[in-house]
Amino acid sequence: MFSLHYLTHAVCLGVIAILVRQYMLLNSELLASKGRQLYLNGFSSEKDEQSSENIISQFESNSISNDNTDPNKDRRSTVGVAGTSVWCSSSKETNRICQFKDLCYSHAMEEFIFFLSDISILENFNQSDASTLDMSSVIGHNMNFAKITFLPAIASQGFSLDWINLTSLIFSRFKTDNLMHVFHDDIIPMHHTLQLLELSSDKKMDETFNIQLVFFDSWKDGDFDFLYELFTDVKPLHKTDFQHVQRHDMTCFRKAYLGISKTTVWYDYGFRYPQTPVKPIEITSFHVRRTFSHIAKKLNISTEQSNEKPYLVMVSRSTNRLILNEFELSMSIIRETGMRIVTVNLERQDFKEVLRIISRSAGMIGIHGSLLILSLALKPGSILIELYPYAVNPDNYTPYRTLSELPGMHIVYKTWSNKDAKNTVGHPDWSSFLGGISHLPEIEQKEIMQQTDVPRHLCCEDASWLYHIYQDTRVDIPVVTEIVVQAVREAETVEKKLETNIKIPPSEVRSVYCRRQESSIQLSWKPPWNLPYLQYGEVFYEVIRRYGGDEDNVLFIIKDTKYEMLDLQPNEPVHIWIRCVSDRQQGPFVKQTEKKLGKKSRAKKPLKFALVDIRFIYRKRTKNTVLTSIYSSATNFADSSATSDCNLQYCEDV
């Protein structure tokens, strides 16, 4: 009886388990096949139904319908077995883009869902990275990381999934109401990332991309949203769009990239330390002007040279940071330069018209502010004059100076800052977001208003910075006019040098020959093959020697393509590096490893050495060579030769 009693319980439990399993499977199928109808029946008004149907129609154009005639059921089954996979461009958290296959987003949890299976691929990504994937290009900001939760792959069977088939680029925009941030943080990095994603295609640079942009931020309906739409064939989606589509438990992306490249970022806004240009800066004029050219073509703005007389653009503002004597300044510049002044004001003019005017101008003049980012549209040989209000140090706030000095931009940049407190008008009673300080204690207000230099600070709500940057300014007209005149003269010189300003380094020296006698080595080589194609004024060769067991390096500056090293230590292996230098443009090193007499010695990587060490040995061992030929890049040879392909040969024995 005892055994029969327990056996009866076991059978009952087994039957119950089977029934529960069948119920769960049936429930999953009902959710998958009837989810759409259930959602539509849930609307309470015609207005809600119409707006939701607009969002739904956009989804359906890029996704698979969730009914029994489409392969959504098969895809859900695939995810239940294969799960989600990810491939990241790097294991470094600071600058990487990750490609996901079958990544989902939970509307209820507001998190991405990674369905993990035994065959999921995680390349340069592990579960601990789930909270460190940066979806923004902004450096040092911690509010734009993706939230990724892992679930077992089989759990996908219990959710209703809506699929977006089009390849998606998902990222967070930083501040879409500020034109500087739109271009620096979003548009240029986004365009660069899109180029990388379709690098292997035959697409021209000015064509749009067949990629779905998905913005995972809280910004919606901004004044500059149209700029993002210029780059893709389909209208971008917003995170807020997903929040309205509640008929599916999750939205899944067949193929999605999370994050955008930080390669094109040139400025750090100072979330961890005071703002400064990034180091190293990787962006060049190519990235900047490639993006502008794309925008210009989409907006039908001609970038061809115009026959109209050159003119300068005065950037005007209507509500804050006013130039109080703007008209008088414009008239003075006209008299002294003979150039027209065209005033632009984004608060009163269309963006397209402002961009067209700037792109055809000879330069811009304006108070520090976001509209100066449009200097990216200036031609090489243009000028940019940035004016700073009282107590704002130009050396501490340099996003536009850094832009103008990017390799290949060739923009003459000048600054002026107000040094006279009598020529400034502050607004302590304004909102704190616009520099108001009336909410602060009186002692602190007085201290801020008496400052002559804004202390260094972190981003982004420092009261002293906001108060001073939102001041109105009466500029020193003679001084500013003279700065403009000097810049125009320099720009004429820059424009003449543009065609000859391309710097190309020489290639490797060729056919290196090495012959050793008892206490000397005879070296000879052929010049780099690309040297005849370069325009250069001076060419010489750097020959670096080091004994096998020695850490000292001896540098020889050679004008000829042959050289004999004397007074060598017998039976001691010698390492030799040779490179060509053309007008301070350094070619790659070629390494020669000399062997002991009768024995081969294995090549060793060179040790890094400081410039001071070279000079000391240089004076001691090579007195006949001019010391000024050595310059600060000498330490680069260790890095260069260690990473480049070395042509390893051995000297002949005599």
C-alpha positions, 0 to 999 in steps of 0.5 A: 500500500505504501508503494502504491500510494507514492506511485499514484502521486507520481503518476498524477504529478506527471500528468499535471506536468504534461498538461501544464507544458501543453498549456504553455505551448498553446498560450505561446502560439496564441500570443504569436498568432493573435497578438496583433488583433488583441492589440488593435482591440485595446485602443479606446479612441479613433485618434489613438488608433490612427496615430498607432497605425501610422507607427505600425505601418512604418514597422511593417515596411521593414519587418515581418508580419506576425501571422501564420503566413509569414516566417516569424514563427520559424525565426522565433524557433531559430532564436530558441535554438541558436539564440543571439550572437554578437561580434565587436570590433574591439574588446576595448570599451572606449571605442567599439561597435558591435554587430548583433544577430537576433537582438531583441528589445523589451518594451516593458523592461526597457532593456535589450535582451540577449537570448543565450544558447550553447551556440551563441557567438560572443566575439570581443564581448562577454556577459560582464560587458552588458552594461558597458557598451557605449551607444554614443560618441561622447567621451566620458559620459556615462548615461548612454550605455546600452542595458542588456539582459541575458535570458536562456534562448528557450525563453524566447518561445514565451514572448511575442516578437516583432521583427525588423529585417532591415539592417539597423544602426542603433545609437544615442544622440547627445543633445539634438537642440544644439547644432554643435552637438548635432554635428560633432556628436551625431552626424559626423560620427554617424556618417563615418559609421555608415561608411564603415558598415557599407565599405565593401559596397559600390555605393558612392559617397553621396548616396544614402544608405539602406540602413534603419537608424534607431535613436535610443534617446529621449529626444524627439521632434527637434529642429535638426531632425531632418539632418539625420534623415538625409543619410538613409533611405528610410525614416529613422525610428525613435525609442519613443516609437517602440513605447507606443507599440505594445502589441508585441512583447519585444521588438527584435532586430535581425541584424543590428549595430549598437553604437557609433564610432568615436574616431571622428570626435575631436573634443572632450566636453569635460565630464571627468576633467576640464574640457579639452581637445581629444588626444590623439585626434584621428579625424581629418578634413576628409571626414568633415568635408565628406559629411558636408558634401553629402549634406550639401548635395541632399539640400541642393547646395552647390559646392562649385566655385562661384564667380561672385566677389568674396564676402565675410559672414557675420554670425548674429544672435537675437536673444543672448550673447549679443554683439552690442555694436555689431553694425559698427563692427561690420562697417569697419570691416567693410572699410578696411578689407573692401569685402562685403559683410553678409549677416546670418541668424539661424533664429530668423533664417532657414538652415539651408540658406545659412549653410549656403551663405557660409559655404560660399564665403571667405570666412566667419566672424562671431561670438563663441556659440554653436553656430560656429560649427558651420565653419566646417562648410568653409573652403580651404583658405577661409578665416574664422574669427571667434569672439569671447565675452568678458572673463572667458579665456579663449584657451580653455574653450577651443572646439572651433579652434580645434576644428579649424586646425584639423589636418587639411582644413587650412582655415586661418583661425583668430580670437579676440576676448573682451578684457574690459568689464565696462564693455559687458552686460550680464544677466544675473536675473535670467534662468540658471540655464541661461546664466542667471545667478539670482538663485545663488547666495549673494556672496557667491553672486558677487564673487562670480560677477567680480571674476576676471577669468572663469575658473576651470570647471567640469561640464556642464552647469557651472554657474560662473561659466554660464553667467559669463558666456551668456553676457552681451559684449561691446567689442573693441572695433579697431582691434577686432578689425585689425585681427580680421585684416591680418587673417585675410592676408594670411588666408591669401598666403594659405590659399597659394600654398594649398596645392603644394601642402600635401605631405607624403613620406618616402617609402622604404629604402631598397636593395640594402647591401651589407658587407662586413670586414674584420672591423668595418661594415660597408652599407649601400642601398637604393632610394625609395621608389616613390621619391621621384614623384615627391616634391621635396627640398632636402633628403637624407638618410638616418642610419641607426646602429646598435651592438647585439649586447648593447642598449646604446643606439648610435644615429648617423645622418647620411646624405649619400646612399652608401656608408662605411662603418669603421672601428667595429668591435670584432665578432660582435653582432650589429643591428642596423636600421635605415630610413629615408627622411624627405622634408621632415617626412619620415619613411619606414625603417628597414632593418639589417641584422649583421651576424658574427663571423661564421655564425648567424645572430637572431634579429632583436627588436630595437629598444626605445630610447630617448632623444637625450640619449641619442644626442649624448652618444651622437656627440661622443661617436659621430662628431662630424655630423650636424646635431640639428638634423636630429629632431624629436621624432627620433624615438618613433623608430622603435615603434615603427620598426617593431610594427612594420615589416622588416626586411631581414638580411645578413651581411656577407662575411669576407 
